[in-house]
Amino acid sequence: MITIWHNPRCSKSRQALALIEESGAEVTVRQYLMDAPTAAEITTALSALGDIPAIKMMRSEDKLFKELGFSKDTPDEELIAAMVAHPALIERPIAFSHDRAAIGRPVEAIEELL
């Protein structure tokens, strides 16, 4: 079973979903912009991604990121709170399988979960 945090307006997210579906894996789609993850879910995702810093799971080049005054030096707790409040800041897509996850940039990164 694969769960994908998906934004249907994003071409990479659509490509990742198609890759998962074509593999035959069961998939649960979570449109994270409408069903924002909690701080606990984001923390779990960071762990599943290999205990990466929060900044690596964010769209740090996004206009909103800059408007909010964040930088690579912003503490993880603040960045996690920002992702909860503004899920559009979460890099997409992210796929999960058991206790592992992959950010689909490039989309092929998700293949390791299949």
N, C-alpha and C positions, 0 to 999 in steps of 0.2 A: 504494500500500500504506500502510495506517494501522496503527500499533501503539498499543494503549491499555493503560495501567497501570490495571487495573480491580479494583474491589472489588464483587463481586456483591451484597453486603449494603447497598450505598449506592444510594439512589434516583437521585442525579445521575449516578453511574457507569453505572447501567442505562440511563438516558435517553440518555447519550452513546453508549453502545454501540449502542442502537437507532437513533439518528440516523445513525451511521456505516453500519450495515448497510442501512438504508433508502436511503442514497445510492447503494448498489451498489458502494462501494469495498471492495477486499479488506482484511480486518482480521485482525490477529494480536492475540490477547488474552493479556495477561500479568497473572496474579493476583499482584500485587506483594507481597501480605501473605505468600504462600507461597513466592514466588520473589523475595526482596528484591533490589533493585538494589545494585550495588557503589558505592563512593565515586566511581569513574571514571564510571559510568553517570549518577549524580546530577549530577556536574559537567557532563557532556555535556548533560543535560536542562536545566540552568540556562542553558547557552549557547544551546540551541535555543529556549528561552523568551524570548530577548532579553537574555541576560547579566543576568538579575535576581539580586538577592541571595537567598541560601538561605532566609531568613525568609519570602519571598514564595511559596515552594513548600511551606510547612509549615502544618499545622493548629495555628496559634499559640494558638487558644482552647481546644485540647484539654487535658483534665485532666493528661495525662502531660507535656505541654510545660511546664506550670506546676510539676508535681512535680519535674521534672528541673532546675528553677531557671533555665530559659532566658528570655531577653528579646529585644527588638528589637536590643539592643546586643551580643548574643552573637556572637562571630566565626563567619564562614561555615564554617570548618574544623570547629568544634565542632558546628554544626548539621548539616552533612553527615554527620559521624560518628554523630550521633543518628538521622538518617534511615536509615542503614545498620543500626544496632542495633535501631531501633524503626520499621519501615516504616509503621506506623499513623500516624506523624506526617506522612507525605507527603500533601499535598493531593491530592484525587481529584476526578475522573479527570484523567489527563494523556494526551493523544493526541500522537503523533509522526508526521510525514511528512517523509521525507528529513532535512533539517537544520533543520526547523522543528518547533515544538511549541506546544500550547495547553492551558491548564488549563480544564477544562470547568465553570467557575463564572463566568458562567452557561454552561449547556450549549451555547448558540449560539456561544460562542467557538470551538468546534471546527469550525464550518462553514468557517472560513477555510482549513482544511487539506484540505477535500474538493474 
